[in-house]
Amino acid sequence: MKAVILAAGIGSRLAPLTNDRPKVLVEILGRSFLHRQMDALAKVGITGSDVVVVGGYRLDRLREALAGTGATIVVNEKFEPWNNFHSLLVAESAVRGHDFLQLDGDVILDDHLLPKLVAGVGDIVLAVDCRDTIGDEEMKAQVVPGTTRVIALSKKLDPKQCVGESLGLSKVSAKVAPMLFEDLAKLPGENLTNEYYEYSYNRLNQQERLRLEMVDVHGCKTIEIDTVEDLRAAEEMMRRA
């Protein structure tokens, strides 16, 4: 199994911390988001060139930070005008023929989450924080009641109809990866360059071309970092770990 870390973004809401580095190299208690994710991946056996890091903004700093790790670096030239679907798309050749984990590079996670995700069964498996309160702006998952079968995935869903937030962490099987990358490649021609990769997950699932499942990771400690307030919350979470 391989892993793709989406690390191309600027992270403008974390400025000035991101003025001279990509968002994933901002540090929490002395260690960057990126290296914390790589630590977690190593604990499930994914290391070296099997870790694929998609860079874009301040690629020089990313290369410097990954020197000596053996990680594979893939470049997303369109990191600024296009959304993150393209970061996943450009990793196609690096993961071809393999199951892979997909990780948004700004998610801090504990050591319990990835083993749960790896153990999940499905063509694509999502890490979902199942909880009662879900915000309008969050990527929401709707499931068949009483099951882990995802029937819809979108920020636009009615929170009352959803079980929780998809955290930007997923497992993709080698069987459906070619179909996924083919669909992602269609988005520019459909004028959908502002879409997230979840758009293709959801579309293929609703076309019944793949089976989208979830694992509930509510008991795991995790946080997505977009703002300085998120960063402070993550620091507090890590101090308590």
Long-range contacts (C-beta under 8 A, 24 or more apart in sequence): 1-45, 1-46, 1-50, 1-98, 1-99, 1-100, 1-101, 1-118, 2-46, 2-50, 2-51, 2-52, 2-94, 2-95, 2-98, 2-99, 2-100, 2-101, 3-41, 3-46, 3-50, 3-51, 3-52, 3-100, 3-101, 3-102, 3-103, 4-52, 4-53, 4-54, 4-88, 4-91, 4-94, 4-95, 4-100, 4-101, 4-102, 4-103, 5-34, 5-37, 5-38, 5-51, 5-52, 5-53, 5-54, 5-103, 5-105, 6-54, 6-84, 6-87, 6-88, 6-102, 6-103, 6-104, 6-105, 7-34, 7-53, 7-54, 7-55, 7-56, 7-62, 7-87, 7-105, 8-54, 8-55, 8-56, 8-57, 8-76, 8-79, 8-84, 8-87, 9-56, 9-57, 9-79, 9-84, 9-105, 9-106, 10-57, 10-79, 10-80, 11-57, 11-106, 11-226, 13-226, 13-227, 13-228, 14-225, 14-226, 14-227, 14-228, 14-231, 17-228, 17-231, 20-58, 20-61, 21-58, 21-61, 22-55, 22-56, 22-57, 22-58, 22-61, 22-62, 23-57, 23-105, 23-106, 23-225, 24-62, 24-105, 24-106, 25-58, 25-61, 25-62, 25-65, 26-225, 26-231, 28-108, 28-231, 28-234, 28-235, 28-238, 29-235, 29-238, 29-239, 32-65, 33-105, 33-106, 33-107, 33-108, 33-225, 34-62, 34-65, 34-66, 34-105, 35-65, 36-108, 37-103, 37-105, 37-107, 37-109, 38-69, 38-71, 40-109, 40-110, 40-111, 40-113, 40-114, 41-101, 41-103, 41-114, 43-111, 43-114, 43-115, 44-114, 44-115, 44-118, 46-101, 52-91, 52-94, 52-95, 52-100, 53-105, 54-87, 54-88, 54-90, 54-91, 55-79, 56-80, 56-87, 78-193, 81-193, 82-188, 82-193, 82-194, 83-193, 83-194, 83-195, 83-196, 84-196, 84-197, 85-184, 85-187, 85-192, 85-193, 85-195, 85-196, 85-197, 85-199, 85-200, 86-184, 86-193, 87-197, 88-184, 88-197, 89-181, 89-184, 89-185, 89-197, 92-177, 92-181, 95-177, 96-177, 97-174, 98-174, 98-177, 99-171, 99-172, 99-173, 99-174, 100-171, 100-172, 100-174, 100-177, 101-169, 101-170, 101-171, 101-172, 102-169, 102-170, 102-171, 102-172, 102-197, 103-168, 103-169, 104-167, 104-168, 104-169, 104-224, 106-168, 106-224, 106-225, 106-226, 107-167, 107-168, 107-169, 107-222, 107-223, 107-224, 107-225, 108-222, 108-223, 108-224, 108-225, 108-234, 108-237, 108-238, 109-169, 109-220, 109-221, 109-222, 110-220, 110-221, 110-222, 110-241, 112-217, 112-219, 112-220, 112-221, 113-169, 113-217, 113-220, 113-222, 114-169, 116-215, 116-217, 116-220, 117-169, 117-170, 117-171, 117-215, 117-217, 118-171, 119-215, 120-148, 120-171, 120-213, 120-214, 120-215, 121-213, 122-148, 122-171, 122-173, 122-211, 122-212, 122-213, 123-172, 123-173, 123-175, 123-176, 123-210, 123-211, 123-212, 123-213, 124-170, 124-171, 124-172, 124-173, 124-176, 124-180, 124-201, 124-205, 124-210, 124-211, 124-212, 124-213, 125-170, 125-171, 125-213, 125-214, 125-215, 126-150, 126-153, 126-166, 126-167, 126-169, 126-170, 126-201, 126-212, 126-213, 126-214, 126-215, 127-166, 127-167, 127-169, 127-170, 127-214, 127-215, 127-217, 128-163, 128-164, 128-165, 128-166, 128-167, 128-214, 128-215, 128-216, 128-217, 129-164, 129-165, 129-167, 129-216, 129-217, 129-218, 129-222, 130-163, 130-164, 130-216, 130-218, 131-164, 131-165, 131-218, 133-159, 134-159, 134-162, 134-164, 134-165, 135-159, 135-165, 138-165, 139-165, 139-166, 139-168, 139-196, 139-198, 140-164, 140-165, 140-166, 141-165, 141-166, 141-214, 143-214, 148-213, 148-214, 148-215, 148-216, 149-211, 149-212, 149-213, 150-205, 150-212, 150-213, 150-214, 151-205, 151-206, 151-212, 152-202, 152-206, 153-198, 153-201, 153-202, 153-205, 153-212, 154-198, 154-202, 163-214, 163-216, 164-216, 164-218, 166-198, 166-214, 167-217, 167-222, 167-224, 168-224, 170-201, 176-204, 176-209, 176-210, 179-204, 179-209, 179-210, 180-204, 180-210
